[in-house]
Amino acid sequence: MTLRVTNTLTGEKERFEPSDPDSVLLYYCGLTTSDPPHLGHARGWVHVDVMCRWLAHLGYDVRHVENFTDVNEKIVARVGEDGDSEAAVARHYVQQVIRDMRSLNLDRADVYPRVSEHIPEIVDLVERLVEGGYAYEADGSVYFDVTSFEAYGALSNQTVEDIESQGTDAASEKRHPADFALWKADGVDPDDIADHQHPDAAPAEEACQTAQTWDSPWGEGRPGWHIECSAMSMTHLDETIDIHVGGQDLVFPHHENEVAQSEAATGERFANYWLHVRLLETDDEKMSSSLGNYFTVSDAVAEFGPDVLRTFLLSTAYTSRATYSDDTIAEARERWDRLERGYERAVEACDSVDAYAKTTDETLRSAVEAATDEFAAAMNDDFNTREAITALLELTAAVHTHVDEHDAYDYRGLRQAVAAFETFGGDVLGLGFGAAQDSDVTLAEDLVELVLDVREQERDAGNYERADDLRDELEALGVEVQDTDDGPTYRL
Protein backbone atom coordinates (compact mmCIF):
# COMPACT_ATOMS: atom_id res chain seq x y z
CA MET A 1 0.00 0.00 0.00
CA THR A 2 1.16 3.52 -0.81
CA LEU A 3 0.75 6.56 1.40
CA ARG A 4 -1.55 9.20 -0.04
CA VAL A 5 -1.94 12.71 1.41
CA THR A 6 -4.30 15.62 0.80
CA ASN A 7 -2.27 18.43 -0.76
CA THR A 8 -3.77 21.87 -0.17
CA LEU A 9 -1.86 23.21 -3.17
CA THR A 10 -3.76 20.99 -5.61
CA GLY A 11 -6.84 20.22 -3.53
CA GLU A 12 -6.31 16.54 -4.33
CA LYS A 13 -5.32 13.41 -2.45
CA GLU A 14 -1.99 12.48 -3.98
CA ARG A 15 0.51 9.66 -3.82
CA PHE A 16 3.31 10.66 -1.47
CA GLU A 17 6.73 10.54 -3.11
CA PRO A 18 9.53 12.34 -1.22
CA SER A 19 12.42 13.89 -3.14
CA ASP A 20 14.77 11.39 -1.49
CA PRO A 21 13.23 7.90 -1.42
CA ASP A 22 14.87 7.23 1.94
CA SER A 23 14.10 10.42 3.88
CA VAL A 24 11.37 12.98 4.51
CA LEU A 25 11.90 16.68 5.25
CA LEU A 26 8.95 17.98 7.31
CA TYR A 27 8.40 21.48 8.68
CA TYR A 28 5.61 22.38 11.09
CA CYS A 29 4.67 25.98 11.83
CA GLY A 30 4.95 26.22 15.61
CA LEU A 31 3.49 28.63 18.13
CA THR A 32 3.85 32.32 18.72
CA THR A 33 4.96 32.15 22.34
CA SER A 34 2.59 34.71 23.83
CA ASP A 35 -0.07 32.59 25.56
CA PRO A 36 -0.41 29.22 27.29
CA PRO A 37 -0.73 26.36 24.77
CA HIS A 38 -4.28 25.03 24.51
CA LEU A 39 -5.99 21.95 23.07
CA GLY A 40 -6.30 23.61 19.67
CA HIS A 41 -2.51 23.73 19.52
CA ALA A 42 -2.33 20.19 20.86
CA ARG A 43 -4.48 18.94 17.98
CA GLY A 44 -1.81 20.03 15.51
CA TRP A 45 1.04 18.74 17.69
CA VAL A 46 -0.44 15.28 18.13
CA HIS A 47 -1.39 14.80 14.49
CA VAL A 48 2.06 15.91 13.29
CA ASP A 49 3.62 13.63 15.90
CA VAL A 50 1.66 10.67 14.50
CA MET A 51 2.50 11.65 10.92
CA CYS A 52 6.19 11.51 11.78
CA ARG A 53 5.78 8.23 13.67
CA TRP A 54 3.99 6.61 10.73
CA LEU A 55 6.55 7.88 8.21
CA ALA A 56 9.29 6.41 10.41
CA HIS A 57 7.33 3.14 10.62
CA LEU A 58 7.28 3.06 6.81
CA GLY A 59 11.08 3.20 6.90
CA TYR A 60 11.78 6.85 6.17
CA ASP A 61 14.43 8.86 7.98
CA VAL A 62 12.23 11.77 9.09
CA ARG A 63 13.77 15.18 9.71
CA HIS A 64 11.13 17.11 11.65
CA VAL A 65 11.57 20.85 12.34
CA GLU A 66 9.13 22.92 14.39
CA ASN A 67 9.75 26.58 15.16
CA PHE A 68 9.06 28.87 18.08
CA THR A 69 8.04 32.40 17.05
CA ASP A 70 9.64 34.38 19.88
CA VAL A 71 9.56 37.81 18.16
CA ASN A 72 6.05 39.18 17.78
CA GLU A 73 3.85 42.11 18.81
CA LYS A 74 1.58 39.76 20.78
CA ILE A 75 4.56 38.80 22.92
CA VAL A 76 5.34 42.46 23.60
CA ALA A 77 1.72 42.88 24.74
CA ARG A 78 2.41 40.41 27.60
CA VAL A 79 5.35 42.36 29.04
CA GLY A 80 4.79 43.11 32.72
CA GLU A 81 2.48 40.11 33.00
CA ASP A 82 4.71 37.14 32.11
CA GLY A 83 8.13 38.78 32.07
CA ASP A 84 9.81 42.16 32.06
CA SER A 85 10.77 42.15 28.37
CA GLU A 86 9.76 40.62 25.06
CA ALA A 87 12.60 38.11 25.35
CA ALA A 88 11.62 37.16 28.92
CA VAL A 89 7.96 36.62 28.00
CA ALA A 90 8.95 34.46 25.03
CA ARG A 91 11.29 32.40 27.20
CA HIS A 92 8.53 31.89 29.75
CA TYR A 93 6.14 30.46 27.16
CA VAL A 94 8.77 28.45 25.27
CA GLN A 95 9.46 26.66 28.54
CA GLN A 96 5.74 26.00 29.01
CA VAL A 97 5.34 24.70 25.45
CA ILE A 98 8.21 22.25 25.89
CA ARG A 99 6.79 21.02 29.19
CA ASP A 100 3.33 20.56 27.67
CA MET A 101 4.77 18.71 24.67
CA ARG A 102 6.50 16.27 26.98
CA SER A 103 3.31 15.75 28.97
CA LEU A 104 1.48 14.67 25.79
CA ASN A 105 4.11 12.04 24.98
CA LEU A 106 5.22 13.79 21.79
CA ASP A 107 8.39 12.56 20.14
CA ARG A 108 10.96 15.33 20.01
CA ALA A 109 11.51 17.18 16.74
CA ASP A 110 15.02 17.21 15.32
CA VAL A 111 15.26 20.89 16.22
CA TYR A 112 13.06 23.71 17.55
CA PRO A 113 14.51 26.89 15.95
CA ARG A 114 13.61 30.31 17.34
CA VAL A 115 13.24 33.45 15.27
CA SER A 116 15.57 35.47 17.52
CA GLU A 117 18.52 33.18 16.74
CA HIS A 118 18.03 33.33 12.95
CA ILE A 119 18.17 37.06 12.24
CA PRO A 120 21.31 36.77 10.02
CA GLU A 121 19.58 34.15 7.84
CA ILE A 122 16.43 36.28 7.67
CA VAL A 123 18.38 39.38 6.61
CA ASP A 124 20.27 37.38 3.97
CA LEU A 125 16.99 36.06 2.55
CA VAL A 126 15.45 39.54 2.40
CA GLU A 127 18.57 40.82 0.63
CA ARG A 128 18.23 38.07 -2.00
CA LEU A 129 14.65 39.15 -2.65
CA VAL A 130 15.58 42.83 -2.95
CA GLU A 131 18.46 42.02 -5.30
CA GLY A 132 16.19 39.78 -7.40
CA GLY A 133 13.62 42.54 -7.85
CA TYR A 134 10.93 40.82 -5.78
CA ALA A 135 11.10 43.24 -2.83
CA TYR A 136 11.65 46.93 -2.27
CA GLU A 137 12.67 49.24 0.59
CA ALA A 138 10.40 52.04 1.83
CA ASP A 139 11.32 54.26 4.78
CA GLY A 140 13.49 51.57 6.38
CA SER A 141 10.97 48.77 5.88
CA VAL A 142 11.12 46.13 3.13
CA TYR A 143 8.04 44.78 1.34
CA PHE A 144 7.50 41.84 -0.97
CA ASP A 145 5.98 42.90 -4.29
CA VAL A 146 3.17 40.37 -4.83
CA THR A 147 2.77 41.41 -8.48
CA SER A 148 6.32 40.22 -9.16
CA PHE A 149 5.48 36.58 -8.36
CA GLU A 150 3.27 35.11 -11.06
CA ALA A 151 1.93 32.21 -8.98
CA TYR A 152 0.87 34.36 -6.04
CA GLY A 153 -2.47 33.13 -4.68
CA ALA A 154 -2.22 29.54 -5.96
CA LEU A 155 -2.11 27.94 -2.49
CA SER A 156 -5.13 29.84 -1.17
CA ASN A 157 -6.91 29.71 -4.55
CA GLN A 158 -7.27 33.45 -5.08
CA THR A 159 -5.79 36.20 -7.23
CA VAL A 160 -3.90 39.35 -6.34
CA GLU A 161 -6.98 41.33 -7.34
CA ASP A 162 -8.99 39.44 -4.70
CA ILE A 163 -6.68 40.64 -1.92
CA GLU A 164 -7.36 44.14 -0.69
CA SER A 165 -4.60 44.59 1.88
CA GLN A 166 -2.19 42.83 4.20
CA GLY A 167 -1.13 44.31 7.51
CA THR A 168 -1.64 47.77 8.92
CA ASP A 169 1.32 49.37 7.16
CA ALA A 170 0.79 52.87 5.80
CA ALA A 171 -0.67 52.59 2.30
CA SER A 172 1.73 55.26 1.05
CA GLU A 173 4.69 52.98 1.78
CA LYS A 174 3.45 50.08 -0.34
CA ARG A 175 3.23 49.80 -4.10
CA HIS A 176 0.28 47.43 -3.85
CA PRO A 177 -2.12 47.00 -0.91
CA ALA A 178 -1.42 43.25 -0.84
CA ASP A 179 2.36 43.66 -0.52
CA PHE A 180 3.58 42.28 2.79
CA ALA A 181 6.40 43.23 5.14
CA LEU A 182 9.66 41.29 5.10
CA TRP A 183 11.44 43.73 7.42
CA LYS A 184 9.80 46.35 9.65
CA ALA A 185 11.60 49.58 10.44
CA ASP A 186 12.26 50.50 14.09
CA GLY A 187 10.53 48.75 17.00
CA VAL A 188 6.90 48.17 17.95
CA ASP A 189 4.30 50.92 17.93
CA PRO A 190 2.13 51.03 21.09
CA ASP A 191 -0.97 51.10 18.87
CA ASP A 192 0.02 47.69 17.43
CA ILE A 193 -0.29 45.95 20.79
CA ALA A 194 -3.25 47.80 22.28
CA ASP A 195 -5.80 45.18 21.20
CA HIS A 196 -3.71 42.31 22.59
CA GLN A 197 -2.94 43.60 26.07
CA HIS A 198 -4.39 42.21 29.28
CA PRO A 199 -5.35 44.54 32.16
CA ASP A 200 -2.35 43.54 34.29
CA ALA A 201 0.24 44.02 31.51
CA ALA A 202 2.68 46.93 31.51
CA PRO A 203 1.58 50.19 29.85
CA ALA A 204 1.90 49.92 26.06
CA GLU A 205 4.64 52.51 25.68
CA GLU A 206 6.68 50.90 28.46
CA ALA A 207 6.21 47.40 27.02
CA CYS A 208 7.24 48.52 23.54
CA GLN A 209 10.54 49.82 24.87
CA THR A 210 11.52 46.20 25.58
CA ALA A 211 10.81 45.03 22.00
CA GLN A 212 13.84 43.51 20.32
CA THR A 213 15.40 45.16 17.25
CA TRP A 214 18.42 44.34 15.09
CA ASP A 215 20.70 46.12 12.65
CA SER A 216 20.09 45.53 8.95
CA PRO A 217 21.09 47.09 5.61
CA TRP A 218 17.86 49.11 5.82
CA GLY A 219 18.36 50.30 9.38
CA GLU A 220 17.28 49.14 12.84
CA GLY A 221 14.19 46.96 12.77
CA ARG A 222 12.46 43.60 13.17
CA PRO A 223 11.64 40.74 10.81
CA GLY A 224 8.20 40.36 9.28
CA TRP A 225 6.21 37.33 10.40
CA HIS A 226 6.20 35.37 7.14
CA ILE A 227 9.90 35.56 6.25
CA GLU A 228 10.86 33.85 9.51
CA CYS A 229 9.57 30.37 8.65
CA SER A 230 11.15 30.42 5.20
CA ALA A 231 14.55 31.25 6.68
CA MET A 232 14.32 28.64 9.45
CA SER A 233 13.06 25.92 7.11
CA MET A 234 15.87 26.53 4.62
CA THR A 235 18.46 26.69 7.39
CA HIS A 236 17.57 23.38 9.02
CA LEU A 237 16.08 21.40 6.11
CA ASP A 238 16.60 22.54 2.51
CA GLU A 239 15.37 25.01 -0.08
CA THR A 240 12.79 22.38 -1.11
CA ILE A 241 11.07 20.29 1.54
CA ASP A 242 8.69 17.37 1.24
CA ILE A 243 5.92 18.24 3.70
CA HIS A 244 4.90 21.58 5.21
CA VAL A 245 2.22 21.27 7.90
CA GLY A 246 0.27 23.97 9.70
CA GLY A 247 -3.13 24.97 10.99
CA GLN A 248 -5.92 25.60 8.50
CA ASP A 249 -5.97 29.27 9.50
CA LEU A 250 -2.41 29.72 8.18
CA VAL A 251 -3.14 28.95 4.52
CA PHE A 252 -3.52 32.69 3.93
CA PRO A 253 -1.67 34.88 4.38
CA HIS A 254 1.16 33.07 6.15
CA HIS A 255 1.72 30.03 3.97
CA GLU A 256 0.83 31.82 0.75
CA ASN A 257 3.51 34.36 1.56
CA GLU A 258 6.00 31.64 2.50
CA VAL A 259 5.56 30.11 -0.94
CA ALA A 260 6.02 33.43 -2.73
CA GLN A 261 9.11 34.64 -0.88
CA SER A 262 10.81 31.23 -0.79
CA GLU A 263 10.30 30.35 -4.44
CA ALA A 264 11.13 33.88 -5.59
CA ALA A 265 14.43 33.68 -3.71
CA THR A 266 15.48 30.19 -4.81
CA GLY A 267 13.72 29.54 -8.11
CA GLU A 268 12.74 26.13 -6.70
CA ARG A 269 9.48 24.73 -5.34
CA PHE A 270 9.35 25.41 -1.60
CA ALA A 271 7.21 22.46 -0.44
CA ASN A 272 5.93 19.51 -2.44
CA TYR A 273 3.00 18.73 -0.13
CA TRP A 274 1.03 21.21 1.98
CA LEU A 275 -0.99 19.57 4.78
CA HIS A 276 -3.35 21.62 6.92
CA VAL A 277 -4.89 20.55 10.23
CA ARG A 278 -8.46 21.74 10.73
CA LEU A 279 -9.04 23.88 13.79
CA LEU A 280 -10.50 22.50 17.01
CA GLU A 281 -13.91 23.99 17.77
CA THR A 282 -15.88 24.51 20.94
CA ASP A 283 -19.44 25.87 21.04
CA ASP A 284 -19.30 26.25 17.23
CA GLU A 285 -16.28 28.57 17.40
CA LYS A 286 -12.61 27.82 16.88
CA MET A 287 -10.68 27.33 20.10
CA SER A 288 -8.44 30.40 20.26
CA SER A 289 -6.34 32.38 22.70
CA SER A 290 -7.78 35.61 21.29
CA LEU A 291 -11.36 34.45 21.90
CA GLY A 292 -10.55 33.24 25.41
CA ASN A 293 -12.52 30.00 24.88
CA TYR A 294 -9.60 27.65 25.31
CA PHE A 295 -8.69 24.79 27.64
CA THR A 296 -4.96 24.82 28.36
CA VAL A 297 -2.90 21.72 27.69
CA SER A 298 -1.56 21.65 31.24
CA ASP A 299 -5.06 21.77 32.77
CA ALA A 300 -6.38 19.18 30.32
CA VAL A 301 -3.51 16.76 31.00
CA ALA A 302 -4.01 17.18 34.75
CA GLU A 303 -7.73 16.44 34.43
CA PHE A 304 -7.85 13.74 31.75
CA GLY A 305 -4.33 12.35 31.33
CA PRO A 306 -2.32 12.13 28.09
CA ASP A 307 -3.87 8.90 26.78
CA VAL A 308 -7.46 10.16 26.93
CA LEU A 309 -6.36 13.42 25.28
CA ARG A 310 -4.43 11.68 22.51
CA THR A 311 -7.39 9.36 21.92
CA PHE A 312 -9.70 12.38 21.79
CA LEU A 313 -7.48 14.29 19.36
CA LEU A 314 -6.84 11.28 17.13
CA SER A 315 -10.47 10.11 17.04
CA THR A 316 -11.00 12.64 14.24
CA ALA A 317 -8.81 12.70 11.14
CA TYR A 318 -6.71 15.85 10.85
CA THR A 319 -8.67 17.00 7.79
CA SER A 320 -12.06 16.64 9.51
CA ARG A 321 -14.01 18.97 11.79
CA ALA A 322 -13.30 18.30 15.47
CA THR A 323 -15.23 19.58 18.46
CA TYR A 324 -14.24 19.74 22.12
CA SER A 325 -17.07 19.11 24.58
CA ASP A 326 -17.87 17.04 27.65
CA ASP A 327 -19.44 14.45 25.36
CA THR A 328 -16.47 14.12 23.00
CA ILE A 329 -14.07 13.82 25.92
CA ALA A 330 -16.32 11.17 27.52
CA GLU A 331 -16.33 9.23 24.24
CA ALA A 332 -12.55 9.40 24.11
CA ARG A 333 -12.23 8.20 27.69
CA GLU A 334 -14.50 5.25 26.91
CA ARG A 335 -12.45 4.38 23.80
CA TRP A 336 -9.17 4.55 25.68
CA ASP A 337 -10.55 2.43 28.53
CA ARG A 338 -11.63 -0.22 26.01
CA LEU A 339 -8.25 -0.17 24.27
CA GLU A 340 -6.30 -0.29 27.51
CA ARG A 341 -8.43 -3.14 28.91
CA GLY A 342 -8.08 -5.08 25.66
CA TYR A 343 -4.31 -4.73 25.80
CA GLU A 344 -4.12 -5.62 29.49
CA ARG A 345 -6.32 -8.66 28.98
CA ALA A 346 -4.14 -9.83 26.08
CA VAL A 347 -1.03 -9.44 28.25
CA GLU A 348 -2.60 -11.21 31.22
CA ALA A 349 -3.79 -14.14 29.09
CA CYS A 350 -0.50 -14.37 27.21
CA ASP A 351 1.43 -14.52 30.49
CA SER A 352 -0.98 -16.91 32.21
CA VAL A 353 -0.53 -20.63 32.87
CA ASP A 354 -3.47 -21.23 30.52
CA ALA A 355 -1.57 -20.01 27.43
CA TYR A 356 -0.31 -23.00 25.43
CA ALA A 357 2.23 -23.43 22.66
CA LYS A 358 0.14 -25.88 20.63
CA THR A 359 -3.27 -24.23 21.08
CA THR A 360 -4.38 -22.43 17.94
CA ASP A 361 -7.29 -20.06 17.42
CA GLU A 362 -7.42 -19.11 13.75
CA THR A 363 -10.20 -16.64 14.47
CA LEU A 364 -7.92 -14.68 16.82
CA ARG A 365 -4.95 -14.82 14.46
CA SER A 366 -7.07 -13.74 11.51
CA ALA A 367 -8.41 -10.85 13.60
CA VAL A 368 -4.87 -9.72 14.42
CA GLU A 369 -3.91 -9.87 10.75
CA ALA A 370 -7.07 -8.01 9.72
CA ALA A 371 -6.52 -5.29 12.35
CA THR A 372 -2.92 -4.89 11.19
CA ASP A 373 -3.99 -4.53 7.55
CA GLU A 374 -6.83 -2.16 8.38
CA PHE A 375 -4.60 0.01 10.56
CA ALA A 376 -1.99 0.29 7.80
CA ALA A 377 -4.65 1.04 5.18
CA ALA A 378 -6.11 3.79 7.36
CA MET A 379 -2.77 5.43 8.04
CA ASN A 380 -1.79 5.24 4.38
CA ASP A 381 -5.07 6.94 3.54
CA ASP A 382 -3.94 10.45 4.48
CA PHE A 383 -3.05 9.49 8.10
CA ASN A 384 -6.67 8.58 8.93
CA THR A 385 -6.24 8.13 12.67
CA ARG A 386 -9.97 7.70 13.26
CA GLU A 387 -10.08 4.51 11.21
CA ALA A 388 -6.76 3.40 12.69
CA ILE A 389 -8.26 3.54 16.20
CA THR A 390 -11.28 1.62 14.91
CA ALA A 391 -8.94 -1.16 13.77
CA LEU A 392 -7.47 -1.40 17.28
CA LEU A 393 -10.95 -1.48 18.83
CA GLU A 394 -11.78 -4.44 16.58
CA LEU A 395 -8.61 -6.13 17.81
CA THR A 396 -9.76 -5.48 21.39
CA ALA A 397 -13.06 -7.23 20.67
CA ALA A 398 -11.23 -10.23 19.22
CA VAL A 399 -9.05 -10.55 22.33
CA HIS A 400 -12.08 -10.49 24.63
CA THR A 401 -13.86 -13.10 22.52
CA HIS A 402 -10.83 -15.40 22.57
CA VAL A 403 -10.35 -15.18 26.34
CA ASP A 404 -14.07 -15.47 27.12
CA GLU A 405 -14.64 -18.49 24.89
CA HIS A 406 -11.51 -20.57 25.59
CA ASP A 407 -10.07 -22.28 28.64
CA ALA A 408 -6.78 -22.89 26.84
CA TYR A 409 -5.33 -19.76 25.23
CA ASP A 410 -3.46 -19.39 21.95
CA TYR A 411 -0.11 -18.09 23.18
CA ARG A 412 1.23 -17.13 19.77
CA GLY A 413 -2.01 -15.46 18.73
CA LEU A 414 -2.09 -13.43 21.95
CA ARG A 415 1.56 -12.53 21.55
CA GLN A 416 0.78 -11.20 18.07
CA ALA A 417 -2.09 -9.16 19.51
CA VAL A 418 0.13 -7.68 22.22
CA ALA A 419 2.73 -6.76 19.59
CA ALA A 420 0.05 -5.10 17.44
CA PHE A 421 -1.16 -2.98 20.37
CA GLU A 422 2.37 -1.92 21.26
CA THR A 423 3.54 -1.30 17.69
CA PHE A 424 0.50 0.46 16.27
CA GLY A 425 -1.16 1.85 19.39
CA GLY A 426 2.06 2.63 21.25
CA ASP A 427 4.80 3.33 18.70
CA VAL A 428 2.58 4.94 16.04
CA LEU A 429 -0.36 6.53 17.90
CA GLY A 430 1.76 7.31 20.97
CA LEU A 431 -0.68 5.74 23.43
CA GLY A 432 0.61 4.42 26.73
CA PHE A 433 0.28 0.67 26.30
CA GLY A 434 2.51 -0.94 28.91
CA ALA A 435 3.73 2.46 30.08
CA ALA A 436 3.43 1.84 33.84
CA GLN A 437 6.98 3.02 34.37
CA ASP A 438 6.28 6.24 32.47
CA SER A 439 3.16 6.75 34.60
CA ASP A 440 5.24 6.38 37.75
CA VAL A 441 7.67 9.03 36.46
CA THR A 442 4.75 11.37 35.70
CA LEU A 443 3.40 10.87 39.20
CA ALA A 444 6.83 11.58 40.70
CA GLU A 445 7.08 14.79 38.67
CA ASP A 446 3.62 15.87 39.80
CA LEU A 447 4.61 15.31 43.44
CA VAL A 448 7.85 17.26 43.01
CA GLU A 449 5.93 20.19 41.50
CA LEU A 450 3.50 20.05 44.42
CA VAL A 451 6.39 20.27 46.92
CA LEU A 452 7.90 23.15 44.94
CA ASP A 453 4.56 24.99 45.05
CA VAL A 454 4.52 24.58 48.85
CA ARG A 455 8.12 25.82 48.97
CA GLU A 456 7.16 28.95 47.00
CA GLN A 457 4.31 29.58 49.42
CA GLU A 458 6.74 29.34 52.35
CA ARG A 459 9.11 31.80 50.68
CA ASP A 460 6.28 34.23 49.95
CA ALA A 461 5.30 34.04 53.62
CA GLY A 462 8.89 34.81 54.65
CA ASN A 463 9.53 31.30 56.01
CA TYR A 464 12.89 31.03 54.26
CA GLU A 465 14.34 28.44 56.64
CA ARG A 466 11.41 26.07 55.97
CA ALA A 467 11.72 26.70 52.23
CA ASP A 468 15.43 25.81 52.38
CA ASP A 469 14.62 22.63 54.30
CA LEU A 470 12.19 21.57 51.58
CA ARG A 471 14.82 22.15 48.94
CA ASP A 472 17.39 20.15 50.92
CA GLU A 473 14.93 17.30 51.38
CA LEU A 474 14.20 17.21 47.63
CA GLU A 475 17.89 17.16 46.79
CA ALA A 476 18.44 14.33 49.27
CA LEU A 477 15.86 12.37 47.24
CA GLY A 478 17.72 13.03 43.99
CA VAL A 479 15.78 16.09 42.80
CA GLU A 480 18.11 18.91 41.74
CA VAL A 481 16.35 22.28 42.20
CA GLN A 482 17.45 25.51 40.53
CA ASP A 483 15.82 28.90 41.13
CA THR A 484 15.45 31.10 38.03
CA ASP A 485 13.80 34.41 37.18
CA ASP A 486 10.87 32.40 35.78
CA GLY A 487 10.50 30.33 38.94
CA PRO A 488 12.10 27.12 40.18
CA THR A 489 13.09 24.35 37.78
CA TYR A 490 14.20 20.85 38.65
CA ARG A 491 15.85 17.74 37.29
CA LEU A 492 15.29 14.18 38.49
Salt bridges, closest charged atoms under 4 A:
GLU17 OE2 - ARG15 NE 3.61
ASP35 OD1 - ARG78 NH2 2.88
ASP49 OD2 - ARG53 NE 2.82
ASP49 OD2 - ARG310 NH2 2.71
GLU66 OE1 - HIS64 NE2 3.86
GLU73 OE2 - LYS184 NZ 3.44
GLU81 OE2 - HIS198 ND1 2.93
GLU86 OE1 - ARG222 NH1 2.89
ASP107 OD1 - ARG53 NH2 3.15
GLU239 OE2 - ARG128 NH2 3.71
GLU258 OE1 - HIS244 NE2 2.97
GLU258 OE2 - HIS254 NE2 3.20
GLU258 OE2 - HIS255 NE2 3.82
GLU281 OE1 - ARG321 NE 2.85
ASP284 OD1 - ARG321 NH2 3.32
GLU334 OE2 - ARG338 NH1 3.63
GLU348 OE1 - ARG341 NH1 3.46
ASP361 OD2 - HIS402 ND1 2.69
ASP361 OD2 - HIS406 NE2 3.82
ASP381 OD1 - LYS13 NZ 2.73
ASP404 OD1 - ARG345 NH2 2.62
ASP410 OD2 - ARG365 NE 2.79
GLU456 OE2 - ARG455 NH1 3.84
GLU456 OE2 - ARG459 NH1 3.26
GLU473 OE2 - ARG466 NH1 3.59
GLU475 OE2 - ARG471 NE 3.39
GLU480 OE1 - ARG491 NH2 2.78
ASP483 OD2 - ARG455 NH2 3.07
ASP483 OD1 - ARG459 NH1 3.26
ASP483 OD2 - ARG471 NH1 3.01
ASP486 OD2 - ARG91 NE 3.91
